[in-house]
């Protein structure tokens, strides 16, 4: 998957001028790449546009303009993208009650190993994940995942923790979006 390059980044002034339109476009691009599982997990599959948008928003929020700092943001956010047949994903664990969140993030410490994408043949692809997002006692509510799908479009996303089991079939629109990100020309009908 193509990486975000320094030449792709707008100046703060140019970004401010275009921000409303880019925000709307980002919502449209993210919509088919967002998969909800078990009512509390959101898989957001990243592509160069979503990552570029996040970089621009971070630069804007932090008023970052120094070239070395901009390059650091680009490098950091490019880590979200899959490489060579992979899908990069930001997982959001969406628990609004602070007490429940504290309890579940401790109880679900092994969640990253229990996530999967189901492939057309029924096999499960488990993610690689960033160990820095997991402490000794609890999990961060945001996880960065890489699924090595071998350039093949999955048919479902799921979780199989003992107390959290669910699977969400991907719609044809979601599969087409992921196929585009993988550089696959067509998606088998489901």
C-alpha positions in Angstrom: 0.0 0.0 0.0 1.3 3.4 -0.9 2.8 5.4 2.0 2.0 9.0 2.8 4.9 11.2 1.6 5.9 14.7 2.7 4.8 16.0 -0.7 1.2 14.8 0.1 0.9 17.0 3.2 -0.6 20.5 2.8 0.6 23.5 4.7 -1.5 24.5 7.7 -3.0 27.4 5.8 -3.9 25.3 2.8 -5.3 22.6 5.0 -7.4 25.1 6.9 -8.9 26.3 3.7 -9.8 22.8 2.5 -10.5 21.2 5.8 -14.3 21.1 5.7 -14.3 19.4 2.3 -11.5 17.0 3.3 -13.3 16.1 6.6 -16.5 15.2 4.6 -14.4 13.1 2.2 -12.7 11.4 5.1 -16.1 10.4 6.6 -17.1 9.0 3.2 -13.8 7.1 2.8 -14.0 5.7 6.3 -17.6 4.6 6.2 -17.2 1.4 4.3 -13.9 0.7 6.1 -15.6 0.7 9.5 -16.9 -2.6 10.8 -18.7 -2.9 14.1 -18.4 -6.2 16.1 -20.1 -7.2 19.3 -21.5 -3.7 19.9 -18.2 -2.5 21.5 -15.5 -3.1 18.9 -14.9 -1.0 15.8 -12.4 -2.1 13.2 -11.4 0.9 11.1 -9.3 -0.2 8.2 -6.8 2.4 7.2 -5.6 3.5 3.8 -3.4 6.3 2.6 -6.2 8.8 2.5 -7.4 8.1 6.1 -3.8 8.2 7.4 -3.1 11.5 5.5 -6.2 13.0 7.0 -5.1 11.9 10.5 -1.7 13.4 10.0 -3.2 16.7 8.8 -5.5 16.8 11.8 -2.6 16.2 14.2 -0.4 18.8 12.5 -3.3 21.3 12.8 -4.2 20.5 16.4 -0.6 20.7 17.6 0.3 23.5 15.2 3.3 21.4 14.0 5.3 23.1 11.2 8.9 22.2 11.7 10.0 19.8 8.9 11.6 17.2 11.3 8.4 17.1 13.4 6.2 16.8 10.3 8.4 13.9 9.1 8.0 12.2 12.5 4.2 12.4 12.3 4.3 11.0 8.8 6.5 8.1 9.9 4.4 7.4 13.0 1.1 7.4 11.1 2.4 5.4 8.2 2.8 2.5 10.7 -1.0 2.1 10.6 -0.9 1.0 6.9 -0.6 -2.6 5.8 2.2 -3.7 3.5 2.4 -6.3 0.8 -1.0 -8.0 1.1 -1.8 -6.8 4.6 -4.7 -4.7 5.9 -3.8 -2.1 8.6 -6.5 -1.5 11.1 -7.2 0.8 14.1 -9.4 -1.0 16.6 -11.5 1.1 18.9 -12.9 -0.5 22.1 -15.9 1.6 22.7 -17.0 1.4 26.3 -18.4 4.7 27.6 -18.9 3.8 31.3 -15.5 4.4 33.0 -15.9 1.6 35.5 -17.0 -0.9 32.9 -14.1 0.2 30.6 -11.6 -0.3 33.5 -13.0 -3.7 34.2 -13.2 -4.9 30.6 -9.8 -3.6 29.6 -8.3 -5.7 32.4 -10.5 -8.7 31.7 -9.9 -8.5 27.9 -6.1 -8.1 28.1 -5.7 -11.0 25.6 -8.2 -9.4 23.1 -5.7 -8.7 20.3 -4.9 -12.5 20.0 -8.7 -13.3 19.9 -9.6 -10.9 17.0 -9.8 -12.3 13.4 -10.8 -11.8 9.8 -12.6 -14.7 8.2 -11.5 -15.5 4.7 -13.6 -16.9 1.8 -12.4 -20.4 2.6 -13.4 -20.2 6.2 -9.9 -19.8 7.6 -9.2 -17.2 10.2 -6.4 -14.6 10.0 -5.3 -13.3 13.4 -3.6 -9.9 13.6 -0.1 -8.7 14.5 -0.5 -6.0 17.0 1.5 -3.3 18.8 2.5 -4.7 22.2 3.0 -1.1 23.4 -0.8 -0.9 23.5 -1.0 -3.5 26.2 0.3 -3.0 29.8 1.0 -5.6 32.4 -2.5 -5.4 33.8 -4.7 -3.9 31.1 -5.2 -3.1 27.5 -5.4 0.3 25.8 -8.8 1.1 24.4 -7.1 1.8 21.0 -5.2 -1.0 19.2 -3.2 -0.9 16.0 -3.5 -4.2 14.1 -2.1 -5.7 10.9 -3.9 -8.6 9.2 -1.8 -10.5 6.6 -4.6 -11.6 4.3 -2.2 -12.3 1.5 -3.9 -9.8 -0.7 -7.2 -11.5 -0.4 -10.4 -9.8 0.7 -11.9 -11.1 3.9 -15.6 -11.9 4.3 -16.1 -11.2 8.0 -14.5 -9.7 11.1 -14.9 -11.2 14.5 -13.8 -11.9 18.1 -13.7 -15.1 20.0 -12.8 -14.3 23.6 -14.6 -16.6 26.1 -17.0 -13.8 27.2 -17.1 -11.8 24.0 -17.9 -13.8 20.8 -19.3 -12.2 17.7 -18.7 -12.1 14.0 -19.9 -9.4 11.5 -20.1 -10.3 7.8 -18.7 -7.7 5.5 -21.0 -6.1 3.1 -20.2 -6.0 -0.6 -19.4 -2.2 -0.2 -17.0 -3.0 2.6 -15.4 -5.8 0.6 -15.0 -3.5 -2.4 -13.3 -0.8 -0.3 -10.8 -3.4 1.2 -10.2 -4.8 -2.3 -9.3 -1.3 -3.5 -6.9 -0.9 -0.6 -5.3 -4.2 -1.3 -5.1 -3.4 -5.0 -7.4 -6.3 -6.0 -9.3 -5.7 -9.2 -12.4 -7.8 -8.3 -14.1 -9.3 -5.3 -15.8 -12.6 -5.5 -19.6 -12.4 -4.9 -20.8 -13.5 -1.5 
